[in-house]
Amino acid sequence: MGDANAAAAFACRVDYSTNDWGSGFGANVTVANLGSSAVSGWKLTYSYAGNQTLRHGWSGAWSQSGKQVTVTSASWNGTIPAGGSVSAGANFSYSGTNAKPTDFAVNGAACTGVDPTTTTTTTTTTTTTTTTTTTPPVDGPAPELRVSGNELVTADGRPYRLLGVNRSTAEFACVQGKGMWDGGPVDQASVDAMKTWNIHAVRVPLNEECWLGVHGSPSGAPYQQAVKDYVDLLVANGINVILDLHWTWGAYTTGPDWHCKDEHAVCQKPMTDAKYSPQFWTGVANTFKGNDAVVFDLFNEPYPEMAANWDKTLGWQCWRDGGTCTGIPYEVAGMQDLVDAVRSTGATNILMLGGLEWANDLREWLTHKPVDPLNNLAVSWHAYSFNACATEACWDSQAAPLARQVPIVLGEFGQDDCNFDYMQRVVDWADAHHISYLPWTWTPWGCVTGAVLIKDWNGTPEPGIGEGYKAHLLTQDPYATR
């Protein structure tokens, strides 16, 4: 790639859009090459009329001097093909008015759609240009991560966000006679499809009875090997993996009526069990210790307070300490038990812990935070459109204070009508608070009333939900700082 500071001017167009939340906004800029040959290296400049102040940017080097903003191409998006374009984005704060800039220039010349190196005056007609977004290729393995204050950081201390998707099926296919991965591919082509969306993290739900070989098929060693092979492939492609204990053993028959009464791990139980869950995490930790690109999500969606007739005090006690819990007939493994099981192996991986109400309620998370000798714990949060906490006001009161103290990973979110309006609000809010996020789900089940992102394993996005999330994800850089 050529040096953007010395690159030649070219016929270009700049498209500028914002998502404004009152005290700040996200700006997206797209530089289109309208010429007949590729351009190597670009530097965009423009100016604001008000007090807009740069907070952090991505997909380029962003800086601000007074009212002028400069964006220089990154190593992976410096070349703009003929008829193609590249995009970059940033978050700003401001007060007062927020007028659109008008003085866009690239490589020192105004972007008018005409080649500034020629002196010939031509009359042009308006044409429609197909916009393509350059996605960063991932070079080398995914970064190893740890917790530092309220950030996830790489080994060299750079803040990092887990931005990606869930890849369902390993939690249920083994106990429903559907084989491993429900017949879906877990090969290089399927990973390449993810990379076209700029996916940098994948959450993989697991089943404890299948991992331990006590129920279902494939089970035991074949199941473990299939999971390990997929994790290794993702990590080698620069994609971090979150392994989530999704379905667990334990008959839930004495609490309030609920859909999950089978003792086998065929559905979502209110809490993990002392019989198998610590054993599961000991096995997973032994398999992946030494690979801190892998994160452990200790239990998908706890709801022990429901079993205790919605007593939150009893729910949080059960969540942390386990044992005999009101309304749950099996002995519970609390979050402290699971942290201890992982750390007993010597594994140093980040551990994610979801709150009550199916991981949607975080209010007492910090008060009941388990003891971790490595202090390497993050919050697992779920925020669907149908959850109790599904508004900016609730997120501001419940999640934002916690995000100032502990890293939050939005391990699942989505909306139940296959649109993207609620999810757009979620990701905009999460971006402003530097929160990681992975929606449900990269599995082509057909989006009718659920959160399904893709139409096929090639990554064709579902209208609305998939198209919206892909477009947003392509503007994000996991290394972007606050």
C-alpha positions in Angstrom: 0.0 0.0 0.0 1.2 3.5 -0.8 1.6 6.2 1.8 -1.7 8.0 2.2 0.0 11.2 2.9 1.7 11.2 -0.5 -1.0 9.4 -2.5 -2.4 11.0 -5.6 -5.8 12.7 -5.7 -8.5 10.9 -7.6 -12.2 11.1 -8.7 -14.0 10.4 -5.4 -17.2 10.8 -3.5 -17.7 10.9 0.3 -20.9 9.7 1.9 -21.4 10.8 5.5 -24.1 9.5 7.9 -24.6 9.7 11.7 -26.5 8.0 14.5 -27.2 10.8 17.0 -28.2 10.2 20.6 -28.2 13.8 21.8 -24.9 14.2 23.7 -22.9 12.3 21.2 -23.1 10.5 17.8 -21.5 7.8 15.7 -20.3 9.0 12.3 -19.7 6.7 9.3 -17.8 7.9 6.3 -17.5 6.1 3.0 -14.9 7.0 0.4 -15.9 5.9 -3.1 -13.5 5.6 -6.0 -15.3 6.8 -9.1 -12.4 6.4 -11.4 -11.4 3.5 -13.7 -8.3 2.3 -11.8 -7.6 1.3 -8.2 -6.2 3.9 -5.7 -3.5 3.0 -3.2 -3.6 5.0 -0.1 -6.2 7.6 1.1 -6.4 10.4 3.6 -9.8 12.1 4.3 -10.1 15.5 5.9 -13.2 17.5 6.8 -14.3 20.1 9.4 -17.1 20.5 11.9 -18.8 23.8 12.5 -19.7 23.1 16.2 -17.9 21.7 19.2 -17.9 18.0 18.0 -15.0 16.2 19.8 -13.5 12.9 18.7 -13.7 10.0 21.2 -12.5 7.0 19.3 -12.5 5.7 15.7 -12.1 2.5 13.8 -11.2 1.2 10.4 -8.6 4.0 10.0 -6.4 6.3 12.0 -8.6 9.1 13.3 -7.3 12.4 14.7 -8.6 15.9 15.3 -7.0 19.3 15.3 -9.3 22.1 16.3 -12.4 21.6 14.2 -10.7 19.6 11.4 -10.9 15.8 11.5 -8.4 13.6 9.6 -8.8 9.9 8.8 -5.9 8.0 7.3 -6.3 4.5 5.7 -5.4 1.4 7.7 -3.0 -1.2 6.5 -5.8 -3.5 5.3 -8.1 -0.9 3.5 -5.7 1.4 1.8 -6.5 0.2 -1.7 -9.9 1.2 -3.1 -10.7 -0.7 -6.3 -12.2 1.1 -9.3 -15.9 1.6 -8.6 -15.4 0.4 -5.0 -15.4 2.1 -1.7 -14.1 1.8 1.9 -15.7 2.8 5.1 -14.6 4.0 8.5 -16.4 5.2 11.6 -15.9 7.1 14.9 -17.8 8.2 18.0 -18.0 11.9 18.9 -19.4 13.9 21.8 -21.0 17.3 21.3 -23.5 19.9 22.6 -25.7 22.3 20.7 -26.0 21.7 16.9 -24.6 18.9 14.9 -24.5 20.1 11.2 -23.2 17.8 8.5 -19.7 18.8 7.3 -19.4 20.1 3.7 -15.7 20.3 3.0 -14.7 16.7 2.4 -11.3 16.3 0.7 -9.3 13.1 0.0 -5.6 13.2 -0.6 -5.6 17.0 -0.5 -8.3 17.5 -3.2 -12.0 18.2 -2.9 -14.2 15.2 -3.5 -16.4 16.4 -6.3 -16.6 13.2 -8.4 -14.2 14.6 -11.0 -10.6 13.6 -11.4 -8.7 16.7 -10.0 -5.6 15.9 -12.0 -7.3 16.7 -15.3 -8.2 20.1 -16.7 -10.9 18.9 -19.1 -14.3 20.1 -18.2 -17.0 17.4 -18.7 -20.7 17.2 -18.2 -21.6 14.2 -16.3 -25.0 12.5 -15.6 -25.8 11.2 -12.2 -25.1 7.5 -11.9 -25.7 4.9 -9.2 -22.5 3.4 -7.8 -22.7 0.1 -6.1 -21.0 0.4 -2.7 -18.8 -2.4 -1.4 -17.1 -2.3 2.0 -13.6 -3.6 2.5 -13.4 -6.0 5.3 -10.1 -6.4 7.2 -8.4 -9.7 6.6 -7.3 -11.4 9.8 -3.6 -12.1 9.9 -2.4 -14.7 12.4 -4.2 -16.2 15.4 -6.8 -14.4 17.6 -5.3 -12.4 20.4 -4.9 -13.8 23.9 -7.0 -11.8 26.3 -7.2 -10.8 30.0 -9.2 -8.4 32.2 -7.7 -5.1 33.1 -9.9 -2.9 35.1 -13.1 -2.6 33.1 -11.6 -3.6 29.8 -10.7 -6.8 28.0 -7.1 -6.3 26.8 -4.6 -8.2 24.7 -1.3 -9.5 25.9 0.3 -6.1 25.1 -2.4 -4.2 27.0 -4.5 -3.0 24.0 -8.2 -2.7 24.8 -10.2 -5.2 22.7 -13.9 -5.9 22.2 -15.4 -9.3 21.3 -17.5 -8.4 18.3 -19.2 -11.3 16.5 -22.0 -13.8 16.6 -23.3 -17.0 18.3 -23.0 -20.2 16.4 -25.7 -22.5 17.8 -26.3 -26.3 17.5 -23.6 -27.9 19.6 -25.8 -27.5 22.7 -28.7 -29.6 21.3 -27.8 -31.6 18.2 -26.0 -34.3 20.3 -29.1 -34.9 22.5 -31.7 -34.7 19.7 -30.2 -37.3 17.4 -29.1 -34.7 14.8 -25.4 -35.4 14.9 -22.6 -32.9 15.6 -23.4 -29.3 14.5 -26.8 -30.3 13.2 -25.2 -31.0 9.8 -23.9 -27.5 9.4 -20.3 -26.9 8.2 -17.4 -26.0 10.5 -14.8 -25.9 7.8 -12.6 -23.1 6.4 -15.2 -22.0 3.9 -17.7 -21.4 6.7 -15.1 -19.4 8.6 -14.3 -17.4 5.5 -18.1 -16.5 5.3 -17.9 -15.2 8.8 -14.9 -13.1 8.0 -16.8 -11.3 5.2 -19.0 -9.8 8.0 -15.9 -8.6 9.9 -16.6 -11.2 12.7 -13.9 -11.3 15.3 -15.5 -13.5 17.9 -17.8 -16.5 18.0 -19.8 -17.8 21.0 -20.2 -21.6 20.9 -22.9 -23.1 23.2 -22.1 -26.5 24.6 -23.9 -29.4 26.4 -22.3 -30.8 29.5 -23.7 -34.4 29.2 -22.5 -34.6 25.6 -19.0 -33.3 26.6 -18.8 -35.8 29.5 -20.2 -38.7 27.5 -23.1 -39.5 29.8 -26.0 -38.8 27.4 -26.6 -38.3 23.7 -24.5 -38.9 20.5 -22.0 -37.9 19.5 -20.8 -37.9 23.1 -17.6 -38.0 25.1 -14.3 -38.0 23.1 -15.8 -37.5 19.6 -17.8 -34.5 20.9 -14.8 -33.0 22.7 -12.6 -33.5 19.6 -15.2 -31.8 17.3 -15.4 -28.8 19.6 -11.6 -28.6 19.9 -11.2 -28.8 16.1 -13.7 -26.0 15.6 -12.2 -23.8 18.3 -8.7 -24.3 16.9 -9.8 -23.4 13.4 -11.5 -20.2 14.5 -8.6 -19.1 16.7 -6.1 -19.8 13.8 -8.3 -17.5 11.7 -8.0 -14.6 14.1 -11.4 -15.2 15.7 -11.7 -15.4 19.5 -14.1 -18.1 20.9 -16.4 -18.0 23.9 -17.3 -21.5 25.1 -20.7 -21.4 26.8 -22.2 -24.0 29.1 -25.7 -23.8 27.7 -27.7 -27.0 28.7 -27.1 -28.9 31.9 -28.4 -32.0 33.8 -31.0 -31.8 36.6 -34.7 -32.4 36.9 -36.5 -29.1 37.6 -39.9 -30.3 38.7 -40.8 -28.6 42.0 -40.5 -24.9 41.1 -42.9 -22.7 39.2 -44.2 -24.2 36.0 -41.6 -24.1 33.3 -40.8 -25.9 30.1 -37.7 -27.8 31.3 -38.5 -30.8 33.4 -36.4 -33.5 31.9 -33.4 -34.4 34.0 -31.1 -34.7 31.0 -29.4 -31.7 29.4 -32.0 -31.1 26.8 -33.2 -27.6 27.8 -32.3 -24.6 29.9 -32.2 -25.3 33.7 -32.4 -22.5 36.3 -28.8 -23.2 37.5 -25.9 -25.5 37.0 -25.7 -28.8 38.9 -23.1 -30.1 41.3 -23.2 -33.5 39.7 -21.7 -32.7 36.3 -21.1 -28.9 35.9 -17.8 -28.6 37.8 -16.6 -31.8 36.1 -17.5 -30.2 32.7 -15.6 -27.1 33.4 -12.6 -29.0 34.7 -12.5 -30.9 31.4 -13.0 -27.9 29.2 -10.4 -25.9 31.2 -7.8 -28.8 30.9 -8.5 -28.9 27.1 -8.0 -25.2 26.5 -5.7 -24.0 29.2 -2.7 -22.2 27.8 -5.0 -20.7 25.0 -6.2 -17.4 26.4 -7.8 -16.5 23.1 -10.6 -18.7 24.4 -13.1 -17.3 26.9 -15.3 -19.4 29.2 -19.0 -18.4 29.8 -19.8 -20.4 32.9 -23.6 -20.7 32.5 -25.9 -19.5 29.8 -29.0 -18.0 31.5 -29.4 -18.4 35.2 -32.9 -18.0 36.7 -32.7 -19.4 40.3 -34.9 -16.6 41.6 -37.8 -18.0 39.5 -37.5 -21.3 41.3 -37.6 -19.3 44.6 -40.9 -17.6 43.6 -39.0 -14.6 42.3 -37.1 -14.0 45.6 -34.0 -12.1 44.3 -32.1 -12.4 47.6 -32.4 -16.2 47.5 -31.7 -16.1 43.8 -28.4 -14.3 44.1 -27.3 -16.4 47.1 -28.0 -19.6 45.0 -26.2 -18.0 42.0 -23.0 -17.5 43.9 -22.9 -20.2 46.5 -25.0 -23.1 45.1 -25.9 -26.0 47.4 -29.5 -26.6 48.4 -31.5 -23.8 46.7 -35.2 -23.1 47.2 -37.3 -24.7 44.5 -34.5 -26.6 42.8 -34.5 -30.3 43.6 -30.9 -31.1 42.6 -27.8 -29.8 44.3 -26.6 -26.6 42.6 -23.1 -25.7 41.7 -22.8 -22.0 42.3 -20.6 -19.6 40.3 -17.9 -19.8 42.9 -17.8 -23.6 42.5 -17.4 -23.2 38.7 -14.7 -20.5 39.1 -12.8 -22.8 41.5 -13.2 -25.8 39.1 -11.6 -23.9 36.2 -8.8 -22.3 38.3 -7.9 -25.7 39.9 -6.6 -26.8 36.5 -4.2 -23.9 36.2 -6.3 -22.3 33.4 -6.0 -18.6 33.2 -8.8 -17.9 30.7 -11.2 -15.1 31.2 -14.5 -16.2 32.8 -17.9 -14.7 32.0 -20.7 -14.8 34.5 -24.3 -14.0 33.6 -26.8 -12.5 36.1 -30.3 -13.4 37.1 -33.5 -13.4 34.9 -31.8 -15.3 32.1 -28.6 -13.1 32.4 -30.6 -9.9 31.9 -30.5 -8.6 35.5 -27.1 -7.4 36.5 -28.0 -5.3 39.6 -26.4 -7.4 42.3 -23.7 -8.9 40.1 -20.9 -6.9 41.7 -22.1 -7.5 45.3 -22.1 -11.3 44.7 -19.0 -11.5 42.5 -17.2 -14.7 43.2 -13.6 -14.7 44.4 -11.1 -15.3 41.5 -7.4 -15.4 42.5 -6.6 -14.0 39.0 -9.3 -11.3 39.1 -10.1 -12.3 35.5 -13.9 -12.1 35.5 -16.2 -10.4 33.1 -20.0 -9.9 33.0 -22.1 -12.0 30.6 -25.2 -10.0 29.7 -28.2 -10.9 27.6 -30.6 -8.2 26.3 -33.4 -9.3 24.0 -36.3 -7.1 23.0 -38.6 -9.1 25.2 -36.5 -9.0 28.3 -37.4 -6.9 31.3 -34.4 -4.6 30.8 -34.8 -3.6 27.2 -34.6 0.2 27.1 -31.8 2.8 27.2 -33.1 4.1 30.5 -32.7 0.6 32.0 -29.3 0.0 30.5 -28.2 3.4 31.8 -29.3 2.5 35.4 -28.3 -1.1 35.5 -25.6 -1.9 33.0 -23.7 1.4 32.6 -22.5 1.7 36.3 -21.3 -1.9 36.2 -19.5 -1.3 32.8 -17.4 1.4 34.6 -16.0 -1.3 36.9 -16.0 -4.6 35.0 -15.9 -5.6 31.4 -19.3 -6.5 30.0 -19.8 -8.9 27.1 -23.3 -8.9 25.6 -23.2 -12.6 25.0 -26.7 -12.8 23.4 -29.1 -10.2 22.1 -31.7 -10.0 19.4 -35.3 -9.1 18.6 -38.3 -11.4 18.0 -39.6 -9.9 14.7 -36.5 -10.3 12.5 -36.0 -6.5 12.2 -33.0 -4.5 13.3 -34.4 -1.4 15.0 -34.1 -2.6 18.5 -30.8 -4.2 17.8 -29.5 -1.0 16.3 -30.3 0.7 19.6 -28.4 -2.0 21.5 -25.3 -1.9 19.4 -25.2 1.9 19.4 -25.5 2.0 23.1 -22.9 -0.8 23.5 -20.5 1.0 21.2 -20.8 4.2 23.3 -20.0 2.2 26.5 -17.3 0.1 24.9 -19.2 -3.2 25.5 -18.6 -6.4 23.5 -21.5 -8.0 21.7 -22.5 -11.2 19.9 -26.2 -11.6 18.7 -28.1 -14.8 18.3 -27.6 -16.5 15.9 -25.4 -17.5 12.9 -27.6 -20.5 12.1 -29.8 -20.5 8.9 -33.1 -21.6 10.5 -35.2 -19.1 8.6 -36.1 -15.9 10.4 -39.8 -15.7 11.1 -40.2 -14.7 14.8 -36.7 -15.2 16.1 -33.2 -13.8 16.0 -31.7 -15.5 13.0 -29.0 -13.6 11.1 -28.3 -15.7 8.0 -30.2 -17.4 5.1 -27.5 -19.9 4.4 -24.1 -21.0 5.5 -22.5 -18.8 2.9 -23.4 -15.8 5.1 -26.2 -14.4 3.0 -27.9 -12.0 5.5 -31.5 -12.2 6.4 -33.4 -9.1 5.4 -33.7 -6.6 8.2 -31.9 -8.3 11.1 -29.0 -9.8 9.2 -28.5 -7.0 6.7 -28.6 -4.4 9.5 -26.1 -6.2 11.8 -23.7 -7.0 8.9 -23.7 -3.3 7.8 -23.0 -2.2 11.4 -20.3 -4.8 12.1 -18.4 -3.8 9.0 -17.9 -0.3 10.6 -16.4 -1.7 13.8 -12.8 -2.3 14.8 -12.3 -4.5 17.9 -9.2 -2.5 18.8 -11.0 0.8 18.8 -10.5 2.6 22.2 -12.9 4.6 24.2 
